[in-house]
Amino acid sequence: MRPKYLLFILLACLQQVNAQISFSPKIDYAVGYNPQSLCYADFNGDNIIDLAVANLKGGNVSILLGDGLGGFEADSNFYCGAFPYSICTADLNNDGKADLATANMGPWNEQTLFGNGSGSFIEDTNYSGQIDSPVAIVNADFNNDSIIDLALATEYDVTILIGKGLGTFADPIEFASGYSYSSIITADFNKDGNADLALTSTSGIFILMGNGLGSFSMAAPFAANLSPRSIATADFNGDAILDLAVANYLSNDISILIGNGQGSFGTATNFAVGTYPKSIVSADFNNDNKMDIAVTNEYSSDVYLLEGNGNGSFLTSTILTVGNLYPNSIISADFNKDGKIDLALAAVYTQGYDTGYVEVFLNSTTTEVSQLTENNKQLKLYPNPNKGVFTIEFNENQKIKENIEIYNASGKKVYSNSKIQLQNANKIDLNKEPPGIYLASIYDGENRYTTKIIVQ
């Protein structure tokens, strides 16, 4: 049987039950003063996620190199100019190494740091353009020339810096002036293949449609709730169209705006969170193929995890306490390579002195699975769940050779034995495979039998 058919059997046989989202206790890492924003990439070429943190009061960026197990080394700091408020990462000079760009509220309002591929950075001193009070920065290819560009949300407009390919940029181009913005993201909201922008403002949610040439057009804003502060995008209702999630700072809730695939969005639906929500991110935290949301709440010093049900609505699943810290921003990624999405947030000590930390929460959610409903009555497999080693045998008393194949949830064959005697007890070792759900398929020449295996 081909893997794609076995994958179909696996999906038919296993009915997944949503598990409550849970995370292990936080791990704190000291960084610079008043960290406001963070991003991640592989900064030293070891195929492990590292972190970069913009420290507002320190005028520098802290780099925390990951160990692949969810831990990070002590930070190294690199000067980036006065008052960095937001940070993003991309290969800005086309040398194959991750670089950094910061939005600074002081002089030299955009600062580029070139990575050397070993975790160190060199400040670029060539760019001399002035951008008024930038508060957020993202990168994408806005003019479809395969060179990374930058977009900055400021207190007065949206500024585009078109990249030249060597880490330098053309003069700033301003759009959508007259509004004070607080955050910015980029995605293709109308499916035309061009990068668009979405921004939060006190006046609502603004969508700037890109034309693929580096220019943008803006329609009337979409309403959220009081004082939108941060924005994320994902498909929240399963229609393969991007939607929006917005953290509303003064109404203590988030707004969900369902997209229509043409760059427009419906009426906001609001869901309560903690006090003064400041940063929002979306990911599938419990591996149920439905997008969930995490939002930091500045004054209640916590993170709300909202579990998506796949139709655009959410239930509060978990509240993570961050201790005596004010959380500023949050990102999500798999820091320990276990197939589950983790969280990292930049936070400031509440008792003054602007002492900064990165807090990492590793995902400990366990996916529950119902009983197998297909034809496994002739098989006996034990123990199940197991740690990768188990015994399998056939219940019928007949001495025939069987062919057993074991597939993972992606349909990849991880074990095969064409001469197994199932009336005997046969020990099978999957220790080299990661924890997860597997499917055993056994064929005796006439019939095929299937059973699930849970490796913990």
C-alpha positions as CSV (number, residue, x, y, z in Angstrom):
1,M,0.0,0.0,0.0
2,R,1.3,3.4,-0.9
3,P,2.1,6.0,1.9
4,K,-0.6,8.4,0.8
5,Y,-3.3,5.7,1.2
6,L,-1.9,4.7,4.6
7,L,-2.0,8.3,5.6
8,F,-5.6,8.4,4.7
9,I,-6.2,5.3,6.8
10,L,-4.4,7.0,9.7
11,L,-6.6,10.0,9.5
12,A,-9.7,7.9,9.2
13,C,-8.7,5.6,12.1
14,L,-7.6,8.3,14.5
15,Q,-10.0,10.9,15.8
16,Q,-8.0,13.7,17.5
17,V,-9.5,15.4,20.6
18,N,-8.4,18.9,21.4
19,A,-6.1,19.1,24.3
20,Q,-5.8,22.1,26.6
21,I,-2.9,24.2,25.7
22,S,-0.2,24.0,28.4
23,F,3.4,25.3,28.8
24,S,6.3,24.4,31.2
25,P,7.3,27.0,33.8
26,K,9.1,30.0,32.3
27,I,12.8,30.3,32.0
28,D,14.3,33.8,32.4
29,Y,17.3,35.1,30.5
30,A,18.8,38.5,31.3
31,V,19.2,41.0,28.5
32,G,19.7,44.8,28.2
33,Y,17.6,47.6,29.6
34,N,13.9,47.9,28.7
35,P,13.7,45.3,25.9
36,Q,10.8,46.2,23.6
37,S,10.9,43.8,20.7
38,L,12.4,40.5,19.7
39,C,12.8,38.2,16.6
40,Y,14.4,34.9,15.8
41,A,16.7,33.3,13.2
42,D,19.7,31.1,13.0
43,F,22.5,33.7,13.6
44,N,25.5,31.3,13.9
45,G,24.8,28.7,11.2
46,D,24.1,25.7,13.4
47,N,20.5,25.2,12.3
48,I,19.2,26.1,15.7
49,I,16.9,29.1,16.5
50,D,18.6,32.1,18.2
51,L,17.0,35.3,19.5
52,A,17.6,39.0,18.9
53,V,16.2,41.6,21.4
54,A,16.0,45.3,20.9
55,N,16.8,47.1,24.2
56,L,15.2,50.6,24.2
57,K,17.2,52.1,27.1
58,G,20.5,50.3,26.3
59,G,20.7,51.4,22.6
60,N,21.8,47.9,21.7
61,V,20.6,44.5,20.6
62,S,21.0,41.4,22.7
63,I,21.8,38.1,20.9
64,L,20.9,34.8,22.7
65,L,22.2,31.7,20.9
66,G,20.0,28.7,21.2
67,D,21.2,25.2,22.2
68,G,18.4,23.3,20.4
69,L,16.9,22.0,23.6
70,G,15.0,25.2,24.4
71,G,17.8,26.9,26.3
72,F,19.8,29.9,25.4
73,E,23.4,31.1,26.1
74,A,24.1,34.4,28.0
75,D,23.5,37.4,25.8
76,S,26.0,39.3,23.7
77,N,25.2,42.9,23.0
78,F,25.8,45.0,19.9
79,Y,25.3,48.7,19.5
80,C,22.4,49.8,17.2
81,G,21.8,53.5,17.9
82,A,19.6,55.3,20.3
83,F,16.3,54.0,21.5
84,P,15.6,50.8,19.4
85,Y,11.9,50.1,19.6
86,S,11.4,47.3,17.1
87,I,13.5,44.7,15.3
88,C,13.3,42.3,12.4
89,T,15.7,39.9,10.7
90,A,16.5,39.0,7.1
91,D,19.5,38.6,4.7
92,L,19.8,42.3,3.8
93,N,23.1,42.2,1.9
94,N,22.6,38.9,0.1
95,D,25.6,37.1,1.7
96,G,23.5,34.2,2.9
97,K,23.7,35.3,6.6
98,A,20.9,36.7,8.8
99,D,21.1,40.4,9.4
100,L,19.1,42.7,11.7
101,A,17.2,46.0,11.2
102,T,15.9,48.1,14.0
103,A,13.4,51.0,14.2
104,N,15.0,53.6,16.5
105,M,13.0,56.4,18.1
106,G,16.2,58.5,18.4
107,P,18.6,59.8,15.7
108,W,19.5,57.5,12.9
109,N,16.0,56.1,12.9
110,E,16.7,52.9,10.9
111,Q,19.7,50.9,11.8
112,T,21.1,47.9,10.0
113,L,23.4,45.3,11.6
114,F,25.2,42.8,9.3
115,G,25.6,39.3,10.6
116,N,28.9,37.5,10.1
117,G,27.3,34.0,10.4
118,S,28.9,33.2,13.8
119,G,26.5,35.2,16.0
120,S,28.2,38.6,15.8
121,F,27.1,41.7,14.1
122,I,28.6,44.9,12.6
123,E,26.8,48.2,12.6
124,D,26.2,49.7,9.2
125,T,27.0,53.4,9.2
126,N,26.2,54.2,5.6
127,Y,22.5,54.9,5.8
128,S,21.8,58.6,6.7
129,G,18.1,59.0,6.0
130,Q,15.8,60.4,8.6
131,I,12.5,58.8,9.5
132,D,10.2,60.5,12.0
133,S,9.6,58.5,15.2
134,P,9.4,54.9,13.9
135,V,7.8,52.4,16.3
136,A,7.7,49.1,14.3
137,I,9.5,47.5,11.4
138,V,9.0,44.5,9.0
139,N,10.8,43.2,5.9
140,A,9.6,41.8,2.6
141,D,10.2,42.1,-1.1
142,F,7.8,44.9,-1.9
143,N,8.9,45.5,-5.6
144,N,9.4,41.9,-6.6
145,D,13.1,42.3,-7.5
146,S,14.2,39.4,-5.1
147,I,15.8,42.0,-2.8
148,I,14.6,42.6,0.8
149,D,12.9,45.9,1.5
150,L,11.8,47.5,4.8
151,A,8.6,49.0,6.0
152,L,8.4,51.2,9.1
153,A,5.3,52.3,11.0
154,T,5.9,55.7,12.5
155,E,3.9,58.1,14.6
156,Y,3.1,60.0,11.4
157,D,3.1,57.7,8.4
158,V,4.3,54.5,6.8
159,T,7.8,54.6,5.4
160,I,9.2,52.2,2.7
161,L,12.9,51.7,2.2
162,I,13.6,49.9,-1.1
163,G,16.6,47.6,-0.8
164,K,19.5,47.9,-3.3
165,G,20.8,44.4,-2.6
166,L,24.1,45.1,-0.7
167,G,22.5,46.2,2.6
168,T,21.8,49.7,1.4
169,F,18.5,51.4,0.7
170,A,17.0,54.0,-1.5
171,D,15.6,57.2,0.0
172,P,12.5,56.8,2.2
173,I,9.1,56.8,0.5
174,E,6.1,57.9,2.7
175,F,2.6,56.6,2.5
176,A,-0.6,56.9,4.5
177,S,0.4,60.0,6.4
178,G,-1.7,61.7,9.0
179,Y,-2.2,58.8,11.3
180,S,-0.2,57.6,14.4
181,Y,0.6,53.9,14.0
182,S,1.7,51.4,16.6
183,S,2.4,48.1,14.8
184,I,2.9,46.6,11.3
185,I,2.8,43.2,9.7
186,T,3.2,42.1,6.0
187,A,1.3,39.4,4.1
188,D,-0.6,39.0,0.8
189,F,-4.2,39.8,1.8
190,N,-5.8,39.8,-1.7
191,K,-3.9,36.9,-3.2
192,D,-2.4,38.8,-6.0
193,G,1.2,37.7,-5.3
194,N,2.3,41.1,-3.9
195,A,3.2,41.9,-0.3
196,D,0.7,44.1,1.5
197,L,0.7,45.8,4.9
198,A,-1.6,45.8,7.9
199,L,-1.2,48.4,10.6
200,T,-2.8,49.3,13.9
201,S,-3.7,52.9,14.7
202,T,-5.8,54.8,17.2
203,S,-8.1,55.3,14.2
204,G,-8.5,51.6,13.4
205,I,-6.9,48.9,11.3
206,F,-5.3,50.1,8.0
207,I,-4.6,47.8,5.0
208,L,-2.1,49.1,2.4
209,M,-2.3,47.0,-0.8
210,G,1.0,46.6,-2.5
211,N,1.2,46.8,-6.3
212,G,4.4,44.8,-6.6
213,L,6.4,47.9,-7.6
214,G,7.0,49.3,-4.2
215,S,4.0,51.5,-4.0
216,F,0.8,51.1,-1.9
217,S,-2.8,52.2,-1.9
218,M,-4.9,52.6,1.3
219,A,-8.6,52.2,1.9
220,A,-10.7,53.3,4.8
221,P,-9.7,51.8,8.1
222,F,-11.5,48.8,9.7
223,A,-12.8,49.1,13.2
224,A,-11.4,47.0,16.1
225,N,-11.9,48.1,19.7
226,L,-10.3,50.7,21.9
227,S,-6.7,51.6,21.1
228,P,-5.4,48.8,18.8
229,R,-1.8,48.1,19.8
230,S,-0.6,45.0,18.0
231,I,-1.7,42.8,15.1
232,A,-1.2,39.3,13.7
233,T,-2.6,37.4,10.8
234,A,-3.6,33.7,10.1
235,D,-6.5,31.7,8.8
236,F,-8.8,31.5,11.8
237,N,-11.9,30.0,10.2
238,G,-10.4,27.4,7.9
239,D,-11.4,29.0,4.5
240,A,-7.7,29.4,3.3
241,I,-8.1,33.2,3.5
242,L,-6.0,35.4,5.9
243,D,-7.8,37.0,8.8
244,L,-6.6,39.5,11.4
245,A,-6.2,39.4,15.2
246,V,-5.8,42.7,17.0
247,A,-4.8,43.4,20.6
248,N,-6.8,46.4,22.0
249,Y,-4.8,48.1,24.7
250,L,-7.6,50.1,26.4
251,S,-10.6,47.7,26.1
252,N,-8.7,44.7,27.5
253,D,-9.7,42.4,24.6
254,I,-8.7,41.2,21.2
255,S,-10.6,41.6,17.9
256,I,-10.9,39.0,15.2
257,L,-11.6,40.3,11.7
258,I,-12.4,37.7,9.1
259,G,-10.9,38.3,5.6
260,N,-12.7,38.0,2.3
261,G,-9.5,37.3,0.2
262,Q,-9.8,40.6,-1.6
263,G,-8.1,42.8,1.1
264,S,-11.3,43.6,3.0
265,F,-12.3,42.4,6.4
266,G,-15.6,41.9,8.3
267,T,-16.9,43.3,11.5
268,A,-14.7,42.7,14.5
269,T,-15.6,40.0,17.1
270,N,-14.1,40.7,20.5
271,F,-12.7,38.2,23.1
272,A,-11.7,39.3,26.6
273,V,-8.1,39.0,27.8
274,G,-6.0,40.5,30.6
275,T,-5.3,44.1,31.5
276,Y,-3.7,46.3,28.8
277,P,-2.9,43.7,26.0
278,K,0.2,44.8,24.2
279,S,1.5,42.1,21.8
280,I,-0.2,39.3,19.9
281,V,0.9,36.2,18.0
282,S,-0.8,33.3,16.4
283,A,0.2,29.6,16.0
284,D,-1.3,26.1,16.3
285,F,-0.2,25.4,19.9
286,N,-2.0,22.1,20.4
287,N,-1.5,20.6,16.9
288,D,-5.2,20.3,16.1
289,N,-4.8,22.1,12.7
290,K,-6.6,25.2,14.1
291,M,-4.9,28.5,14.8
292,D,-4.6,29.7,18.4
293,I,-3.6,33.0,19.8
294,A,-1.2,34.2,22.5
295,V,-1.4,37.8,23.8
296,T,0.7,39.5,26.4
297,N,-1.0,41.7,29.0
298,E,1.2,44.5,30.3
299,Y,-0.5,45.4,33.6
300,S,-1.8,42.0,34.6
301,S,1.7,40.6,33.9
302,D,0.4,37.5,32.1
303,V,0.0,35.8,28.8
304,Y,-3.5,34.6,27.7
305,L,-3.6,31.5,25.4
306,L,-6.8,31.5,23.4
307,E,-7.7,28.1,21.7
308,G,-9.2,28.4,18.3
309,N,-12.1,26.2,17.3
310,G,-11.6,26.6,13.6
311,N,-14.5,28.9,12.8
312,G,-13.1,32.2,14.0
313,S,-14.1,32.0,17.6
314,F,-11.8,31.3,20.6
315,L,-11.9,30.0,24.2
316,T,-9.4,31.1,26.9
317,S,-7.5,27.9,27.5
318,T,-4.5,28.9,29.7
319,I,-3.1,31.9,31.5
320,L,0.7,32.1,31.9
321,T,2.0,34.2,34.7
322,V,5.2,36.1,34.0
323,G,6.0,37.1,37.6
324,N,7.1,40.7,38.5
325,L,7.6,41.7,34.9
326,Y,5.8,43.8,32.4
327,P,5.6,41.8,29.1
328,N,6.2,44.0,26.0
329,S,6.3,41.7,23.0
330,I,5.9,38.0,22.1
331,I,7.0,35.6,19.4
332,S,6.4,31.9,18.8
333,A,8.6,29.2,17.3
334,D,9.8,25.6,18.0
335,F,12.8,26.3,20.2
336,N,13.5,22.7,21.3
337,K,12.7,20.8,18.0
338,D,9.9,18.7,19.5
339,G,7.3,19.6,16.9
340,K,5.4,22.0,19.3
341,I,5.3,25.8,19.1
342,D,6.9,27.6,22.1
343,L,6.8,31.2,23.2
344,A,9.4,33.9,24.0
345,L,8.6,37.3,25.3
346,A,10.6,40.5,26.1
347,A,9.7,41.8,29.5
348,V,10.8,44.5,32.0
349,Y,11.1,44.2,35.8
350,T,8.2,46.0,37.5
351,Q,10.2,47.4,40.4
352,G,12.1,49.9,38.3
353,Y,15.7,50.2,36.8
354,D,14.4,49.0,33.4
355,T,16.0,45.6,34.1
356,G,15.2,43.4,31.1
357,Y,14.6,39.7,30.5
358,V,13.6,37.3,27.8
359,E,11.1,34.7,29.2
360,V,10.8,31.4,27.4
361,F,7.9,29.1,27.8
362,L,8.3,25.6,26.3
363,N,5.1,24.0,25.0
364,S,4.1,20.9,27.1
365,T,0.7,20.3,25.5
366,T,-0.3,16.7,25.1
367,T,-2.4,15.7,22.2
368,E,-5.1,13.2,23.1
369,V,-6.4,10.6,20.7
370,S,-9.5,8.5,20.8
371,Q,-9.6,4.7,20.5
372,L,-8.9,3.2,17.1
373,T,-12.1,2.6,15.2
374,E,-10.8,0.4,12.3
375,N,-10.0,-3.3,12.0
376,N,-7.4,-3.9,14.7
377,K,-9.3,-6.6,16.6
378,Q,-6.9,-9.4,15.4
379,L,-3.8,-7.5,16.7
380,K,-2.4,-7.1,20.1
381,L,0.2,-4.4,20.8
382,Y,1.7,-3.7,24.2
383,P,2.6,-1.5,25.9
384,N,0.7,1.3,24.2
385,P,1.5,4.1,24.8
386,N,5.2,3.3,25.0
387,K,8.7,4.8,24.9
388,G,9.5,3.5,21.4
389,V,9.9,-0.2,22.2
390,F,6.8,-2.4,22.1
391,T,5.6,-6.0,21.3
392,I,3.1,-6.9,18.6
393,E,1.4,-10.2,18.0
394,F,-1.6,-11.7,16.1
395,N,-4.5,-13.1,18.1
396,E,-5.4,-15.9,15.6
397,N,-3.7,-19.2,16.1
398,Q,-2.2,-19.7,12.7
399,K,1.4,-19.8,11.6
400,I,1.7,-17.5,8.7
401,K,4.3,-15.0,7.7
402,E,3.1,-11.4,7.7
403,N,4.3,-8.1,6.2
404,I,4.4,-5.3,8.7
405,E,5.0,-1.6,7.8
406,I,4.9,1.3,10.3
407,Y,4.3,4.9,9.1
408,N,4.4,8.2,10.9
409,A,1.6,10.8,10.7
410,S,3.1,12.3,7.6
411,G,2.8,9.0,5.7
412,K,6.6,8.2,5.8
413,K,7.5,4.6,6.3
414,V,9.8,4.2,9.3
415,Y,9.8,0.4,9.7
416,S,9.3,-2.6,7.5
417,N,9.6,-6.4,8.1
418,S,8.3,-8.9,5.4
419,K,9.1,-12.0,7.4
420,I,7.5,-11.5,10.8
421,Q,5.7,-14.4,12.5
422,L,2.8,-12.7,14.3
423,Q,1.7,-15.7,16.3
424,N,4.9,-15.1,18.2
425,A,5.6,-12.1,20.3
426,N,7.7,-9.7,18.2
427,K,9.6,-6.8,19.8
428,I,9.9,-3.7,17.6
429,D,12.2,-0.8,18.3
430,L,11.3,2.8,17.2
431,N,13.7,4.5,19.6
432,K,15.3,6.4,16.7
433,E,11.9,8.0,15.9
434,P,10.5,11.1,17.7
435,P,7.5,10.9,20.0
436,G,4.2,10.9,18.1
437,I,1.4,8.8,16.6
438,Y,2.3,6.0,14.2
439,L,0.3,3.5,12.2
440,A,1.1,-0.2,11.9
441,S,-0.2,-1.8,8.8
442,I,0.0,-5.7,8.6
443,Y,-0.9,-7.7,5.5
444,D,-1.2,-11.5,5.4
445,G,-1.7,-11.9,1.7
446,E,-5.5,-11.5,1.9
447,N,-6.4,-9.0,4.6
448,R,-4.9,-5.9,5.9
449,Y,-5.0,-5.0,9.6
450,T,-4.2,-1.6,11.1
451,T,-3.5,-0.3,14.6
452,K,-2.2,2.9,16.1
453,I,1.0,3.2,18.1
454,I,1.6,6.1,20.5
455,V,5.3,6.8,21.2
456,Q,5.8,9.1,24.1
